Amino acid sequence: MRFKRLDLNLLVALDILLEECSVTRAASRLHLSQSATSGTMARLREYFADELLVPVGRQMVRTPLGASLCEPVRAVLLKIQSTIETKPGFDPLTSTRHFRIIASDYPVTVLLTECARRLAERAPHVTLEVIAPDDTMQELVARAEVDLVIIPEKYLIEEHPSEVLFEDTHVCAVWAGNESVGKGLTLAQYLAAGHVATNFGRRRGPSIDELYLQHSGYARRIEVTTNSFNTVPQYLIGTGRIATMHKRLAEVFTGFYPLRLLPSPIPIPVLVETMQWHRSLEFDLAHLWLRALLREVIQGSP
């Protein structure tokens, strides 16, 4: 389809080229050869009478016009997706929708595994892809390249809709055979013990509990750092270490590992876990159904 001499199929390529600032990376995402993508780039430059991307050193950077096109081009594509590609009705029994959700292994364990089980029963042809959070998370939401992100409230993007899913508190987990700890933990015991901590992404961002403790002036002796909540119990077994964990997750682990859960001697604020989606998906019927399913699971409805 053409609009004023522009092949609208080129908008998809333009969107990716402007995001990647690389013909090679764009070709990979477009599933085209590098020569074909270079030809597409040439057609776009001819149409806009602008280079759009220019070499600066060993990198390509957007021209002023290229930079100004990023948001409007993406908005046009999202509008097409929401008005033309989205079917007027949604039948979970026959739908082949593919949902992409960004979530750490914490909400995966306490929420998404049960959600996936119910999907198999109620929407047998719907597929689910879970993506680990990283430094590109907010960008993927802003570009509507994922359906949902499940994150703590503090990481929400202001301009897109969101909803609180659940709240959680923190507890301390220790190996059941740890005789150095009784029925409770004093602050002195907590700070003197070795700890297991988690962090995420290329920038090694700390977890919520670690951020709070640092802000409050407490310094733990961290003996093990892992990038997965689900591996934390394995670093406790047979040791005197302590892990500060989400209560919902810790309670799941007690069914699989020899752990004891104790109140934290430091009152960590309640964690508010939310789901967020791009505004273009606000009234998408399939998306509304998915969000309702997540609410149902976390509320414990059968």
C-alpha positions in Angstrom: 0.0 0.0 0.0 1.2 3.5 -0.9 0.4 6.8 0.6 1.7 9.9 -1.2 4.4 7.8 -3.0 5.5 6.1 0.3 5.2 2.4 0.5 3.7 2.0 4.0 5.6 -1.3 4.4 8.8 0.8 4.6 7.5 2.4 7.9 8.2 -0.9 9.7 11.8 -0.8 8.4 12.1 2.9 9.2 11.0 2.3 12.8 13.6 -0.4 13.3 16.4 1.4 11.5 15.8 4.5 13.6 15.8 2.4 16.8 18.8 0.3 16.1 20.9 3.0 14.3 22.5 0.0 12.5 21.7 -1.6 9.1 23.2 -4.9 10.3 21.1 -5.1 13.4 18.0 -3.8 11.6 18.5 -6.5 8.9 18.5 -9.2 11.6 15.3 -8.0 13.2 13.6 -7.6 9.8 14.8 -11.0 8.7 16.3 -9.5 5.5 19.8 -9.6 4.0 22.0 -6.6 4.8 22.0 -5.7 1.1 18.2 -5.7 1.0 18.1 -3.6 4.2 20.6 -1.1 2.6 18.3 -0.9 -0.4 15.4 -0.1 1.9 17.5 2.6 3.6 18.3 4.1 0.2 14.5 4.3 -0.7 13.7 6.0 2.6 16.5 8.5 2.1 15.2 9.3 -1.3 11.6 9.7 -0.1 12.5 12.0 2.8 15.3 13.8 1.0 17.5 13.3 4.1 20.2 10.9 5.2 18.2 9.9 8.3 21.2 8.0 9.6 24.8 9.3 9.2 28.2 7.8 10.2 29.9 9.4 13.2 33.1 7.5 13.9 32.3 3.8 14.0 28.6 4.4 14.8 25.5 5.6 12.9 23.5 8.5 14.5 20.1 10.0 13.6 20.0 13.2 11.7 17.7 15.9 13.2 14.9 14.8 10.8 15.6 11.1 11.7 15.3 11.8 15.4 12.1 13.8 14.9 10.5 10.8 13.1 11.1 8.2 15.8 8.0 8.9 17.9 5.5 9.7 15.1 6.4 6.7 13.0 6.1 4.4 16.0 2.7 6.0 16.9 1.4 5.4 13.3 2.4 1.7 13.5 0.8 1.2 16.8 -2.4 2.9 15.5 -2.5 0.5 12.6 -1.9 -2.4 14.9 -4.7 -1.5 17.3 -7.3 -0.6 14.7 -6.6 -2.9 11.7 -4.8 -6.0 13.0 -6.9 -6.4 16.2 -10.0 -8.5 15.7 -13.3 -7.1 17.0 -13.9 -10.1 19.3 -11.8 -12.4 21.4 -12.5 -16.1 21.9 -9.9 -17.7 24.2 -10.8 -21.2 22.9 -9.9 -20.4 19.3 -7.4 -17.5 19.6 -3.8 -17.9 18.6 -2.7 -14.7 20.3 1.0 -14.6 21.5 1.5 -12.7 24.8 4.9 -11.4 25.8 5.4 -10.5 29.5 8.4 -9.1 31.2 8.8 -10.5 34.7 11.4 -11.7 37.1 11.3 -15.2 38.5 9.5 -13.8 41.6 6.2 -13.0 39.9 6.8 -16.0 37.6 6.8 -18.4 40.6 4.0 -16.8 42.6 1.7 -15.8 39.7 2.6 -16.7 36.1 3.1 -20.5 36.5 -0.5 -20.8 37.6 -1.6 -18.4 34.9 0.1 -20.6 32.3 -1.7 -23.6 33.7 -5.1 -21.9 33.3 -4.1 -20.8 29.8 -3.6 -24.4 28.8 -7.2 -25.2 30.0 -9.1 -22.1 28.8 -7.0 -20.9 25.8 -5.2 -23.9 24.4 -3.9 -22.1 21.3 -2.7 -19.0 23.1 1.1 -18.9 23.7 3.0 -17.1 26.5 6.6 -15.8 26.3 8.2 -14.6 29.6 11.2 -12.3 29.3 13.6 -11.5 32.1 13.8 -7.8 33.0 16.9 -5.9 32.0 17.9 -2.3 31.2 15.7 -2.2 28.1 12.5 -3.0 30.0 10.9 0.5 30.0 11.8 1.0 26.3 10.1 -2.3 25.3 6.9 -1.1 27.1 7.1 2.3 25.6 7.4 0.8 22.1 4.6 -1.8 22.8 6.9 -4.6 22.0 5.6 -6.5 25.0 2.1 -6.9 26.3 2.8 -6.5 30.0 5.6 -5.8 32.5 5.2 -7.0 36.1 7.3 -4.7 38.3 7.4 -2.9 41.6 5.4 0.3 41.7 8.5 2.5 41.8 9.6 1.5 38.3 6.4 2.4 36.5 6.4 4.7 33.4 4.1 7.6 34.0 2.5 7.9 30.6 1.2 4.4 30.3 -1.6 2.7 32.2 -1.0 0.4 35.1 -2.7 -1.5 37.9 -1.7 -2.9 41.3 -1.6 -6.7 41.3 -0.7 -7.4 44.9 1.3 -6.4 47.9 4.0 -8.3 49.7 6.1 -8.1 52.8 9.6 -9.3 53.5 10.8 -12.2 55.8 14.2 -13.7 56.6 14.9 -17.2 55.4 17.5 -19.5 57.0 18.5 -23.1 56.6 16.3 -25.3 58.9 19.5 -26.8 60.4 21.0 -23.4 61.3 21.3 -23.7 65.1 22.9 -20.3 65.5 19.5 -18.7 65.0 16.5 -19.3 67.3 12.9 -18.4 66.9 13.8 -14.8 66.1 16.6 -12.6 64.7 18.1 -9.6 66.5 19.4 -6.7 64.5 22.9 -7.6 65.7 22.6 -11.2 64.5 21.2 -10.0 61.2 24.0 -7.6 60.5 26.7 -10.0 61.7 25.6 -13.0 59.5 26.5 -13.6 55.9 23.8 -12.8 53.5 22.6 -13.9 50.1 21.5 -11.1 47.8 20.1 -10.6 44.3 20.7 -8.1 41.6 19.7 -7.8 38.0 20.6 -6.5 34.5 23.8 -5.4 33.0 24.1 -2.6 35.6 23.6 -5.2 38.4 20.8 -3.3 40.0 20.1 -4.3 43.6 16.8 -5.7 44.8 14.2 -3.6 46.7 15.3 -4.8 50.1 19.0 -4.0 49.4 18.0 -0.5 48.2 16.0 0.2 51.3 18.8 -1.1 53.7 21.4 1.0 51.9 19.2 4.1 52.1 18.6 3.4 55.8 22.3 3.2 56.5 22.5 -0.6 57.2 25.4 -2.5 55.8 25.0 -6.2 55.4 27.9 -8.7 54.9 26.9 -10.2 51.5 28.6 -13.5 50.9 26.8 -14.6 47.8 25.1 -12.5 45.0 22.9 -14.2 42.5 20.8 -12.9 39.6 17.8 -15.1 40.3 15.4 -15.2 43.3 14.7 -18.9 42.7 18.4 -19.8 43.3 18.6 -18.1 46.7 17.5 -21.1 48.9 20.3 -23.2 47.4 22.9 -20.8 48.9 21.3 -21.1 52.3 21.3 -24.9 52.7 24.0 -26.2 55.0 25.2 -22.6 56.0 24.5 -19.9 58.6 23.6 -17.4 55.9 20.4 -15.3 55.8 18.3 -14.2 52.9 15.8 -11.4 53.0 13.0 -12.5 50.7 9.5 -11.7 49.5 7.1 -13.5 51.9 4.9 -15.0 49.1 8.0 -16.5 47.4 9.6 -17.7 50.6 6.4 -19.5 51.5 6.5 -21.4 48.2 10.1 -22.4 48.8 9.4 -23.9 52.2 7.5 -26.6 50.3 10.6 -27.6 48.5 13.6 -26.7 50.7 14.4 -27.2 54.4 14.0 -23.5 55.4 12.7 -21.6 58.4 11.1 -18.2 57.9 11.6 -15.4 60.5 10.4 -11.8 60.9 12.9 -9.3 59.6 14.5 -7.3 62.4 14.4 -4.3 60.1 10.9 -3.2 59.0 11.2 -3.1 55.2 8.3 -1.2 53.5 5.5 -3.2 51.9 6.3 -4.0 48.3 3.6 -3.0 45.8 3.8 -5.2 42.6 2.1 -3.8 39.5 1.4 -4.7 35.9 1.8 -2.1 33.2 1.0 -2.0 29.5 1.2 0.4 26.5 -1.7 2.7 26.3 -2.5 1.4 22.8 -3.5 -2.0 24.5 -5.9 -0.4 27.0 -9.1 -1.6 25.3 -7.7 -4.6 23.4 -10.1 -7.4 24.2 -7.5 -10.1 24.4 -5.4 -7.9 26.7 -8.4 -7.2 28.9 -8.9 -11.0 29.2 -5.3 -11.6 30.1 -5.4 -8.9 32.8 -8.5 -10.4 34.2 -6.9 -13.8 34.4 -3.9 -12.4 36.3 -6.3 -10.7 38.8 -8.2 -14.0 39.2 -5.0 -16.0 39.9 -3.5 -13.6 42.4 -6.8 -13.3 44.3 -6.9 -17.1 44.6 -10.1 -17.6 42.6 -10.5 -21.1 41.1 
